[in-house]
Amino acid sequence: MPLNQPRKLRVLVVDDSSFMRMVIRSVLEKDPAIEVVGIAMDGVEGVEKALTLRPDLITMDIEMPRLDGIAALKQIMVKAPTRVLMVSTLTCEGAKATFDALDAGAIDYIPKNVTDSIDAQKTFKEELLRKVKGAAASILGRSLVETAPQPRVVVPPRPVARPRLTGQHYQYVGIGASTGGPVAIQEVLGRIPGNFPHGIVVAIHMPKAFTGPYAERLNTKCSLQVKEAKAGDIVQPGVVLVTPGGVHTALVRQGSTIAVRTIPTSECPQYIYIPSVDHMLTTFADACNGSLLGVILTGMGADGFKGMKHLKAAGGGTIVQDEATSTIYGMPRACIEGGVADTILPLTQIGPEISKIAG
């Protein structure tokens, strides 16, 4: 390969549906930065080709004969750890299987919504390409561009925010995440005691069919009570509300309480990601007069930055996940480089740090 030539992202497609294999391959191969290096028709073949081809990324169907996607994923993670995107059905069962896959090491999922609807097909193709390219940017935490060795340049270290929230007290907590978020949020909430005296709202980029099962899953794994938010719900101490997929969520002052309001996406076309973390944090900060601790975890893009900037201006505090423990560093990096991160912490320390505001 010539020096300075960008290396293509090498992708293996594993799916028992010939139609889905064709769709995924055609979408990816239209991008000059991506090369589909192999196709597998079930989990057994997927594991074999993962070991022989050593791709940068694998798209993996969940329901397959001989060996399902989760079992194949587990074998790959033991024998040849690779970034894997699961292809999931938009059903309750599909959601549960997807979360099992994320626990087993998958970095993200692509909702399988390829119907006769042209809009559904367009959405699937755009989501597929966006997530594959987003993962490409973080493969091994390095660029995919291979270049000739350059003279060593000494660069002063970038200032890093140090923990300085201890002693600060806020009435509410707002958490935002995307890629890698399902596992990260579980880790954070799992380290907060059940008697935590403040209300928590979580916004994570997830389709409508997934947020309910995800909230139920968190509720079984955390000491806190976790539920999917509904319009009119009140933010209460010790309760975590997960914003529903398919709509945006605003927090509004309702007498002496703060309530959930859901907003159709058509009313907020400026927000690309659904549910919007920016919108949740911005309205939350306004509703509680700035008494809000904002937390941004792993995720693609920059959603959350504007919300964190707004809440800081209102007097709130902020915590951001560090690069080393982020699956995708996009959302945390936007906050850090934008100067709105009071505290930068590895994932395992964020839950305990949140708990300190109750001290």
Secondary structure as UniProt FT lines:
FT   TURN            3..4
FT   STRAND          9..14
FT   HELIX           18..29
FT   TURN            32..33
FT   STRAND          34..40
FT   HELIX           43..53
FT   STRAND          57..61
FT   HELIX           69..79
FT   STRAND          83..89
FT   HELIX           92..103
FT   TURN            104..105
FT   STRAND          108..112
FT   HELIX           118..136
FT   TURN            137..138
FT   HELIX           139..141
FT   TURN            166..167
FT   STRAND          172..177
FT   TURN            179..180
FT   HELIX           181..189
FT   TURN            190..191
FT   TURN            194..195
FT   STRAND          199..204
FT   HELIX           208..221
FT   STRAND          225..228
FT   TURN            231..232
FT   TURN            237..238
FT   STRAND          239..242
FT   TURN            245..246
FT   STRAND          247..254
FT   TURN            255..256
FT   STRAND          257..264
FT   HELIX           265..267
FT   TURN            269..270
FT   HELIX           277..287
FT   TURN            288..290
FT   STRAND          292..296
FT   TURN            303..304
FT   HELIX           305..313
FT   TURN            314..315
FT   STRAND          317..321
FT   TURN            324..325
FT   HELIX           330..337
FT   TURN            338..339
FT   STRAND          343..345
FT   HELIX           347..355
FT   HELIX           356..358
//
